[in-house]
Amino acid sequence: MQSVARQVRGVSRLGTPVQLRVVATSSRIQWQCQRRAASYYNPLQWIQEKFAPRARKADPAEEKKRGEQETQGQQSVFEAAVSPEKGGRPKRTFAESVPTVVKKKATEHKYSTANFKISHRKLNMIGRQISGKPIDHAIVQMQFSEKRATTRIKSMLATAKLHATAYKNMDASKLIVSEAWVTKGPKQLKRLEPRGRGKFGIRVHPDSRMHVILREGKTFEQLKKEQRERRLRRIVSAGLVREDVPLRNPSRTWQW
């Protein structure tokens, strides 16, 4: 009986999981062996064994699902949206899935400046200068002008050209400043102006804004070609070709 107890103690000191199966006739010896084995058991060792990382067994269902996800990741968003395995519609190409957006071409584009400090009479002279010209020539006119307000008008024309081409699908080479007009600001700033003999007047600080309308017209090359043809038609030959044109206000045959 002593040999059985010594054997159980040696096994428990090695640090292996203790699982006692002592078969003896005496219940006292069995109780003593269990008590000694419990005293040598370490709880930290149980935590290490319980929460230690272990190799995960491969699940065939998860492997199949992971493979499908990898194939979907290599596809585009539109191809992965509909798969024939799930009973959906057949796959479509990228060109078929993306709807075609047709931009509606506008006939005109209106743009305006903000209210800034300038007289409407002075600003109206600049409006007459750019009215009826191609947009590029109007920008060049504002760039080389010596007037102070032309810097703001040049920025406004460049922005109007960009918006007309980007948002309204208009041809930039055919844009002309079809209309240009000036309006006064909503609130004119008024201040007191001292006068002689203790009197005063009202000084008005004006502000105004300019509006333009861009439309598609003839390019500068087309206008130049038409002008050249019009001038060529006015040329009269020097008698080489007879012209059936009546003479108006003929001069006398002799003069002295």
C-alpha positions in Angstrom: 0.0 0.0 0.0 2.9 2.4 0.7 4.3 1.8 -2.8 1.0 2.9 -4.3 1.0 6.2 -2.4 4.6 6.9 -3.4 3.8 6.4 -7.0 0.9 8.9 -7.0 3.1 11.6 -5.3 5.8 11.4 -7.8 3.4 11.8 -10.7 1.8 14.9 -9.2 5.2 16.7 -8.7 6.1 16.4 -12.4 3.4 19.0 -13.3 1.3 16.8 -15.5 -2.5 17.0 -15.4 -3.5 15.0 -12.3 -6.2 12.5 -12.8 -6.1 9.9 -10.0 -7.5 6.5 -10.5 -6.4 4.7 -7.3 -7.9 1.4 -6.9 -7.4 0.1 -3.3 -9.3 -1.8 -0.8 -8.9 0.9 1.8 -10.9 4.1 1.3 -8.5 6.0 3.7 -5.5 5.5 1.3 -7.6 6.7 -1.6 -8.6 9.9 0.2 -5.0 10.7 1.3 -3.8 10.4 -2.3 -6.4 12.8 -3.6 -5.6 15.3 -0.9 -1.9 15.3 -1.7 -2.5 15.5 -5.4 -4.8 18.6 -5.0 -2.2 20.3 -2.9 0.4 20.0 -5.7 -2.0 21.4 -8.4 -1.1 24.9 -9.7 -4.0 27.2 -10.9 -1.7 29.3 -13.1 -0.8 26.2 -15.0 -4.5 25.5 -15.6 -5.0 29.1 -17.0 -2.0 28.7 -19.3 -3.3 25.4 -20.6 -6.9 26.8 -21.0 -6.1 30.0 -22.8 -2.9 29.0 -24.6 -3.1 29.5 -28.5 -3.7 26.4 -30.4 -3.7 25.5 -34.0 -7.2 25.9 -35.4 -8.7 23.1 -37.4 -9.6 24.0 -40.9 -13.3 23.9 -41.6 -14.2 23.0 -45.2 -17.3 25.3 -45.1 -15.3 28.3 -44.0 -12.5 27.6 -46.5 -15.1 27.6 -49.3 -16.6 30.9 -48.1 -13.2 32.5 -47.8 -12.4 31.5 -51.4 -15.7 33.1 -52.7 -14.8 36.3 -50.9 -11.4 36.4 -52.5 -12.8 36.0 -55.9 -15.3 38.7 -55.3 -12.6 41.0 -54.1 -10.8 40.7 -57.4 -13.9 41.6 -59.3 -15.3 45.0 -59.7 -18.1 46.4 -57.6 -20.7 46.0 -60.4 -19.6 42.4 -61.2 -19.7 41.3 -57.6 -23.1 42.8 -57.0 -24.9 40.1 -59.1 -23.7 36.6 -59.1 -25.4 33.7 -61.0 -24.6 31.3 -58.2 -27.1 33.0 -55.9 -29.9 32.8 -58.4 -29.8 36.4 -59.5 -29.6 38.0 -62.9 -26.7 37.2 -65.2 -23.6 39.4 -64.9 -23.4 42.6 -66.9 -20.4 44.5 -68.1 -19.3 47.8 -66.7 -20.6 49.8 -69.6 -24.1 48.2 -69.3 -24.3 48.7 -65.6 -23.5 52.4 -65.6 -26.3 54.5 -66.8 -25.5 57.0 -69.6 -25.9 60.5 -68.4 -26.8 62.9 -71.3 -26.0 66.5 -70.5 -28.6 68.9 -71.8 -27.0 71.6 -73.9 -28.2 75.1 -72.9 -28.6 78.0 -75.2 -27.3 80.7 -72.8 -25.6 81.2 -69.5 -26.2 84.2 -67.2 -23.6 85.3 -64.6 -23.2 88.4 -62.4 -20.7 90.0 -60.1 -21.3 90.9 -56.5 -22.1 94.4 -55.4 -18.9 96.4 -55.1 -18.0 100.1 -54.7 -18.2 101.8 -58.1 -20.6 104.1 -59.9 -23.0 102.6 -62.3 -22.1 105.1 -64.9 -18.4 104.1 -64.8 -19.3 100.4 -64.8 -21.6 100.9 -67.7 -18.8 102.1 -69.9 -16.9 98.8 -69.3 -20.1 96.9 -70.1 -20.4 98.6 -73.5 -16.7 97.8 -74.1 -17.2 94.0 -73.8 -20.7 93.6 -75.2 -21.0 91.7 -78.4 -17.3 90.4 -78.3 -16.1 86.8 -78.0 -15.4 85.8 -74.4 -11.6 85.5 -74.9 -11.4 88.9 -76.5 -13.4 90.4 -73.7 -11.0 88.9 -71.1 -8.0 90.3 -73.0 -9.7 93.7 -73.1 -10.2 93.6 -69.3 -6.6 92.4 -68.7 -5.0 95.4 -70.5 -7.4 98.0 -69.4 -6.3 100.7 -67.0 -9.6 101.0 -65.1 -9.7 99.8 -61.6 -12.9 97.7 -61.9 -11.6 95.6 -64.8 -9.8 93.2 -62.5 -13.2 92.1 -61.0 -14.9 92.0 -64.4 -12.1 89.8 -65.8 -12.5 87.3 -63.0 -16.2 87.3 -63.5 -15.9 86.6 -67.2 -13.4 83.7 -66.6 -15.7 82.1 -64.1 -18.7 82.5 -66.4 -16.8 80.8 -69.2 -15.8 77.9 -67.0 -19.4 77.4 -65.7 -20.9 77.5 -69.1 -18.6 74.8 -70.4 -18.6 72.6 -67.4 -22.3 72.8 -66.2 -24.2 73.6 -69.4 -22.1 71.8 -72.0 -21.5 74.8 -74.2 -18.7 75.2 -76.7 -16.0 77.5 -75.3 -14.7 78.5 -78.7 -18.1 79.9 -79.7 -19.0 81.8 -76.6 -19.7 85.5 -77.0 -20.8 88.2 -74.5 -24.3 88.5 -76.0 -25.6 91.0 -73.4 -24.1 93.1 -70.7 -25.9 95.5 -68.4 -25.4 97.2 -65.1 -27.7 97.7 -62.1 -27.4 99.7 -58.9 -26.9 98.1 -55.5 -29.8 97.4 -53.2 -28.6 99.9 -50.5 -26.6 103.0 -51.3 -24.4 104.0 -48.4 -25.1 107.6 -47.4 -23.0 109.9 -45.2 -23.1 113.5 -44.2 -20.9 116.0 -46.1 -20.1 119.3 -44.4 -20.9 122.5 -46.4 -20.2 126.2 -45.9 -22.0 128.4 -43.4 -22.7 125.5 -41.0 -24.7 123.5 -43.5 -24.3 119.9 -44.7 -25.3 117.7 -47.6 -25.7 114.0 -48.2 -22.8 112.2 -49.9 -23.9 108.9 -51.5 -21.3 106.1 -51.8 -22.6 104.1 -54.8 -22.2 100.4 -55.4 -23.3 98.5 -58.5 -23.0 95.2 -60.2 -22.7 93.9 -63.8 -24.7 91.1 -65.4 -23.7 89.2 -68.6 -25.3 86.6 -70.8 -23.1 84.2 -72.7 -24.4 82.6 -75.9 -22.9 80.5 -78.7 -22.2 82.5 -81.8 -19.7 82.6 -84.6 -16.0 82.2 -83.8 -13.4 84.8 -84.5 -12.1 82.9 -87.5 -15.6 82.7 -89.0 -16.2 86.5 -88.4 -12.8 87.2 -90.0 -13.6 85.1 -93.0 -17.0 86.7 -93.6 -15.4 90.2 -93.3 -12.8 89.2 -95.9 -15.4 87.9 -98.3 -17.5 91.1 -97.8 -14.6 93.3 -98.7 -13.7 91.2 -101.7 -17.2 91.6 -103.1 -16.8 95.4 -102.9 -13.8 95.5 -105.1 -14.6 96.7 -108.6 -12.3 95.8 -111.6 -10.5 98.4 -113.6 -12.3 97.8 -116.9 -11.0 94.3 -117.6 -14.5 92.9 -117.1 -17.6 94.7 -118.2 -20.1 95.2 -115.4 -23.8 95.8 -116.1 -24.1 98.3 -113.3 -25.7 101.7 -114.0 -23.5 104.7 -113.5 -24.6 107.1 -110.8 -23.5 110.8 -110.7 -21.3 110.6 -113.7 -18.8 113.4 -114.1 -18.5 115.7 -117.2 -16.4 114.5 -120.1 -14.3 117.7 -120.2 -13.2 120.0 -117.4 -11.1 123.1 -117.4 
